[in-house]
Amino acid sequence: MAVTDEEALEGFELLSRTEGIIPALESAHAVFHAARIAKSFSQNQMIAVCLSGRGDKDIGVVAAAKGVEL
């Protein structure tokens, strides 16, 4: 499933803030989509998202996209 770059940034922030895990931007796309479809799941259903890469290497890209100077 495709998500926009903006949505991937939302997935990046979501996982970083809620779990303390900084995902790679590639994984952040999956995080956003999982959060999107989770709304249609019942409380006893689960979603597994495999994370790859290191999000700390993407901090500069995320900061630039958000207009934050490091």
Phi, psi and omega in degrees: 000142181267142170229157180282167176299320179298319178294322176298321176296324176296319177296321177301310181293320181302308182291322179298316183283320186274328184242350182073019179251125179266104183279153169296153182301326178300317179287330180298330175299314180293323178299314180299313182296319178299317178296324180295311184282339180299333180298335181265359181271156172280166184295338181266006176264152180234158174233135174250130177240123177275128179258142176223156178080182181236117182290338180298334178285345181261000183304318180298319179294317180295315180300315180297319180294330180270355181075026180257130179268128177266000000 
